[in-house]
Amino acid sequence: MAPAQMEVDLPKTKRKASKADDSDSDGETSDVEMLDVEFNFFDPQSHDYHSIKLLLSQLLSHDASSLDLGGVTNLVLEQKLVGSTVKTDGAEGDPYAILTVLNLNVHKADPSVASLMAYILSKASSSPALHSLLYELYAIPSTAGTSTAAAPRHLGLVISERLVNMPAQVVPPMYRMLAEELQWAKDDQEPYHFSHLLFLSRVFLASADEFDEDPNAALNAAEDEGTGKKGKKGKKGKKSKTGEHVPAGQKMEAQVWPYHAEDDFVAKLADHKLVFPYTLTPKKDEGGDSFGVETRGSMMLVPGDKFSTLVEGLEGFLGGSD
């Protein structure tokens, strides 16, 4: 795939000096300027190994250390027809995002895939219907002719992860490129005919009353809490999503928020969705979760014939780069 590029305007915050003491956050104001950033899209390259492995570790969060993500990274790099990364410093720079698909049936003999699939099935055990379907799909052999355009039967693992400060606008073009690459690969008789696509991702738990029903505010507030900054005082009572008034000081029940905005759209197309706790979730006195909020894993199983709907709808859902 030839390198592609796009420009995105990112907000850049610049603080104004206050007449009050610098430690008095109540006196701070801010202006927002737009920072023009150029993103380039490349095929995964061998020198991307460590960065892609780090992105996979971020994706699998606390349980990453129990899996052979180095082996999975090698499989990603071995795919010459499918997958893309996003960089800002040219082909030799570090990738800030990755999107690709692995055929789990084709790679089931690889120890890293066997370990990852065993992990996925163990987490899916809390949802019998999802577990049964995943087990059935994974059991289908990888021999030629078992999964075709007319009768797709294989299970594809969508690997999608990016750094936390990467804008969502890079996602639609990545999926458009992936759709094109998958079609080219299938035209070349490569094994990319999928009955279903499995999306792994992450979510976090936060109460809407504390974070004003804004997941970005949730992360920012959690960061501030971790650094000892104080939030504004004197909040009034508010209403829950059901319209019930909640008195000031009384917390609502924690809700599930996606780390990536596109996950909400993927979930709309999924036949099965599951949020699961990590096996190796650290204790609070050992650092706790990222941003000070509880993080969990999620998986979404989307029928393969809905992939085109996903690709076509993402740009409208997330907004373009203009």
ChimeraX attribute file (.defattr): number of C-alpha atoms within 10 A of each C-alpha:
attribute: neighborCount
match mode: 1-to-1
recipient: residues
	/A:1	14
	/A:2	6
	/A:3	13
	/A:4	13
	/A:5	14
	/A:6	14
	/A:7	14
	/A:8	18
	/A:9	15
	/A:10	16
	/A:11	12
	/A:12	12
	/A:13	12
	/A:14	11
	/A:15	11
	/A:16	11
	/A:17	12
	/A:18	14
	/A:19	9
	/A:20	11
	/A:21	11
	/A:22	11
	/A:23	10
	/A:24	10
	/A:25	14
	/A:26	13
	/A:27	13
	/A:28	15
	/A:29	11
	/A:30	10
	/A:31	10
	/A:32	11
	/A:33	12
	/A:34	11
	/A:35	12
	/A:36	12
	/A:37	12
	/A:38	13
	/A:39	20
	/A:40	20
	/A:41	26
	/A:42	21
	/A:43	22
	/A:44	26
	/A:45	18
	/A:46	13
	/A:47	14
	/A:48	18
	/A:49	17
	/A:50	14
	/A:51	17
	/A:52	29
	/A:53	20
	/A:54	17
	/A:55	22
	/A:56	21
	/A:57	19
	/A:58	18
	/A:59	20
	/A:60	22
	/A:61	20
	/A:62	20
	/A:63	18
	/A:64	18
	/A:65	11
	/A:66	13
	/A:67	18
	/A:68	17
	/A:69	22
	/A:70	17
	/A:71	14
	/A:72	21
	/A:73	22
	/A:74	15
	/A:75	15
	/A:76	25
	/A:77	19
	/A:78	13
	/A:79	15
	/A:80	13
	/A:81	17
	/A:82	25
	/A:83	28
	/A:84	26
	/A:85	26
	/A:86	28
	/A:87	20
	/A:88	16
	/A:89	12
	/A:90	14
	/A:91	19
	/A:92	12
	/A:93	13
	/A:94	18
	/A:95	28
	/A:96	19
	/A:97	22
	/A:98	26
	/A:99	22
	/A:100	26
	/A:101	21
	/A:102	23
	/A:103	20
	/A:104	23
	/A:105	24
	/A:106	20
	/A:107	15
	/A:108	18
	/A:109	11
	/A:110	13
	/A:111	14
	/A:112	20
	/A:113	23
	/A:114	17
	/A:115	15
	/A:116	19
	/A:117	18
	/A:118	13
	/A:119	15
	/A:120	16
	/A:121	17
	/A:122	11
	/A:123	20
	/A:124	23
	/A:125	12
	/A:126	13
	/A:127	14
	/A:128	10
	/A:129	12
	/A:130	20
	/A:131	18
	/A:132	14
	/A:133	15
	/A:134	19
	/A:135	17
	/A:136	13
	/A:137	19
	/A:138	21
	/A:139	14
	/A:140	16
	/A:141	15
	/A:142	19
	/A:143	10
	/A:144	11
	/A:145	12
	/A:146	14
	/A:147	21
	/A:148	18
	/A:149	15
	/A:150	7
	/A:151	12
	/A:152	18
	/A:153	24
	/A:154	27
	/A:155	30
	/A:156	26
	/A:157	19
	/A:158	18
	/A:159	19
	/A:160	23
	/A:161	26
	/A:162	23
	/A:163	14
	/A:164	12
	/A:165	8
	/A:166	15
	/A:167	16
	/A:168	19
	/A:169	20
	/A:170	23
	/A:171	26
	/A:172	23
	/A:173	19
	/A:174	22
	/A:175	23
	/A:176	16
	/A:177	20
	/A:178	20
	/A:179	17
	/A:180	13
	/A:181	19
	/A:182	20
	/A:183	16
	/A:184	15
	/A:185	17
	/A:186	15
	/A:187	12
	/A:188	10
	/A:189	13
	/A:190	14
	/A:191	24
	/A:192	25
	/A:193	24
	/A:194	23
	/A:195	19
	/A:196	24
	/A:197	23
	/A:198	23
	/A:199	21
	/A:200	21
	/A:201	23
	/A:202	21
	/A:203	20
	/A:204	24
	/A:205	17
	/A:206	23
	/A:207	19
	/A:208	21
	/A:209	21
	/A:210	17
	/A:211	16
	/A:212	13
	/A:213	16
	/A:214	15
	/A:215	22
	/A:216	13
	/A:217	13
	/A:218	23
	/A:219	19
	/A:220	15
	/A:221	20
	/A:222	19
	/A:223	16
	/A:224	15
	/A:225	14
	/A:226	14
	/A:227	10
	/A:228	9
	/A:229	13
	/A:230	11
	/A:231	11
	/A:232	8
	/A:233	6
	/A:234	8
	/A:235	9
	/A:236	9
	/A:237	13
	/A:238	15
	/A:239	13
	/A:240	17
	/A:241	11
	/A:242	6
	/A:243	8
	/A:244	9
	/A:245	11
	/A:246	15
	/A:247	12
	/A:248	12
	/A:249	12
	/A:250	11
	/A:251	13
	/A:252	16
	/A:253	11
	/A:254	14
	/A:255	13
	/A:256	16
	/A:257	23
	/A:258	18
	/A:259	17
	/A:260	18
	/A:261	15
	/A:262	18
	/A:263	19
	/A:264	13
	/A:265	14
	/A:266	21
	/A:267	17
	/A:268	13
	/A:269	17
	/A:270	18
	/A:271	12
	/A:272	18
	/A:273	19
	/A:274	16
	/A:275	20
	/A:276	15
	/A:277	14
	/A:278	17
	/A:279	12
	/A:280	12
	/A:281	15
	/A:282	13
	/A:283	9
	/A:284	10
	/A:285	6
	/A:286	7
	/A:287	11
	/A:288	14
	/A:289	17
	/A:290	15
	/A:291	19
	/A:292	19
	/A:293	18
	/A:294	17
	/A:295	25
	/A:296	23
	/A:297	21
	/A:298	22
	/A:299	22
	/A:300	21
	/A:301	25
	/A:302	23
	/A:303	16
	/A:304	19
	/A:305	13
	/A:306	14
	/A:307	18
	/A:308	12
	/A:309	12
	/A:310	20
	/A:311	20
	/A:312	13
	/A:313	15
	/A:314	21
	/A:315	20
	/A:316	10
	/A:317	14
	/A:318	17
	/A:319	13
	/A:320	15
	/A:321	16
	/A:322	8
